[in-house]
């Protein structure tokens, strides 16, 4: 699939910053999304990025997180 679906559970309404970067630091996706208290889904379109390793960063106030991802094209 050419989408990444992110599920975020939040206790309060707030905004999160979502970034997808290459392992060399090139930013390929950056967005700020409002979320509400409860379960939220953010969907990223990855059809315009090539195969390779990426770092997904999700930043909420006081809660930075980072995940490694590998995109494989068939």
N, C-alpha and C positions, 0 to 999 in steps of 0.2 A: 504494500500500500504506500501511497505517497502522502501519508498523513501521520502525524504523531498526535496521539490523544493523551492529554495530561489530566489527571484527576487530582484536585486539591480540596482538602477538607479544611474549612476555616471556622473559627469561633466567632469572627466579626466580619463586618463589611470592610473591605480595604481594596487596595490595588496591588497587583504583583507585577514584577518586571520579568519577562521571559526572554532569554537570549540563547541562540544557537551559534556556537563558534567552532571554527576548525581547530585542530590541535596546534596550529601555528598562531592562533589568536585572531584570525580573520572572522569578523562578525557577519553571519549570513542571514540571521533573522533576529529582530529585536522588536518587542512590542510590550506595551503596558496594558494590562487587562484588569478591569474591575471585577472583583468577586464578592459574593455575598456569604453570610453565615450559612454553613452547611456544605454540601458537596457541590463542587463546581467542575466543569469540564472545559478545557481550552484545547482547541484543535489547531495544529500547525500544518500548513501545506508545505511539503518538502519536495514537490515535483520538480522544482527548479534548481535543486542542488544535486551534485554528483555523488557517486558512491564514495565512502570513506568513513573515517572516524570523526565524531563531533562531540562537543561538550554542551550539554543542556544545562543552563543555569536558571534557577527560579529564585527570585529574591522577594521576600516579604519583609516588612520592617522587623529587624531582629532575627530573621530566620533565613539565612542564605543556604541554598542547596545546589549541588552540582552532580550531574550524572553523565557517564560516558555512554555514547550511542554509536552504533555502526550501521551505516546505510548500505545495503547491498541491492544493486539493480539486477534484475533477471534478464 
